[in-house]
Amino acid sequence: MFRACASVVARNARRTAVREQKRFMSSGASVEEEIAEMNKWRAVSAIAIPACAGFGVYTLANAEHPHAEDTAYSYLKIRNREQFPWGGDCGLFEYRDDCK
């Protein structure tokens, strides 16, 4: 008797759980309206993605950065002693004509 009652309760609980798990779409609109909304956003995405990619390529291709001029201040590049063991004003990996 207990086993029969337990199986009936379990069967009803499964049916109730299945009914409660049914999920509607966000707006609760009909399926046709949801499909129309999906197609609208698909078309918007199909236009917006190439437009954004094209704008990005255009922006990167035409980007001009201002170049700062090297101002010769009197306090820059002052060498009071021989700075490097190999002599001169050039660092280890600097290769200029005036570095001897």
C-alpha positions in Angstrom: 0.0 0.0 0.0 2.8 2.4 0.9 4.7 1.6 -2.2 1.7 2.3 -4.4 1.1 5.7 -2.7 4.8 6.6 -3.0 4.8 5.8 -6.8 1.7 7.9 -7.3 3.2 10.9 -5.4 6.5 10.5 -7.3 4.6 10.4 -10.7 2.6 13.6 -9.8 5.8 15.3 -8.6 7.5 14.6 -12.0 4.5 15.9 -13.9 4.4 19.1 -11.8 8.1 19.6 -12.2 7.9 19.2 -15.9 5.0 21.8 -16.1 6.9 24.3 -13.9 10.1 23.9 -16.0 8.4 25.1 -19.2 10.0 28.4 -20.1 8.6 31.1 -22.2 10.7 33.6 -24.1 11.5 36.9 -22.4 8.7 39.0 -23.7 6.0 36.3 -23.6 5.0 37.2 -27.2 3.9 34.7 -29.7 6.4 32.5 -31.6 5.8 34.5 -34.8 6.6 37.8 -33.1 9.8 36.3 -31.6 10.9 35.0 -35.0 10.3 38.5 -36.5 12.3 40.1 -33.7 15.1 37.5 -34.2 15.2 38.2 -37.9 15.3 42.0 -37.3 18.3 41.7 -35.1 20.0 39.3 -37.5 19.6 41.9 -40.2 20.9 44.7 -37.9 23.9 42.6 -37.0 24.6 41.8 -40.7 24.8 45.5 -41.4 26.5 46.7 -38.2 29.4 44.2 -38.0 30.9 45.0 -41.4 30.3 48.7 -40.9 32.2 48.6 -37.6 35.0 46.5 -39.1 35.3 48.9 -42.0 35.4 51.9 -39.7 38.1 50.2 -37.7 40.2 49.5 -40.7 39.7 53.1 -42.0 40.7 54.5 -38.6 43.8 52.4 -38.3 44.8 53.1 -41.9 44.5 56.9 -41.6 45.9 57.3 -38.1 48.5 59.9 -37.8 50.4 60.4 -34.6 52.1 63.7 -33.8 55.9 63.3 -33.6 57.6 65.2 -30.8 60.7 67.1 -31.9 63.9 66.6 -29.9 64.6 69.9 -28.3 68.3 70.5 -27.6 68.2 71.6 -23.9 71.5 72.5 -22.3 71.1 70.0 -19.5 70.6 67.0 -21.7 73.4 64.6 -22.6 75.9 66.1 -20.2 78.9 63.8 -19.9 81.3 65.0 -17.2 83.3 61.8 -17.2 83.8 58.8 -19.4 80.4 57.2 -19.0 81.0 53.8 -20.4 84.0 51.4 -20.2 84.3 51.4 -24.0 84.4 55.2 -24.1 82.3 57.7 -26.0 78.7 58.9 -25.7 77.2 55.7 -27.2 75.5 53.0 -25.3 76.4 49.3 -25.8 73.9 48.7 -28.6 74.0 52.2 -30.3 75.7 52.2 -33.7 76.1 55.7 -35.0 78.9 57.3 -37.0 80.0 59.6 -34.3 80.5 56.7 -31.8 84.1 55.7 -32.0 
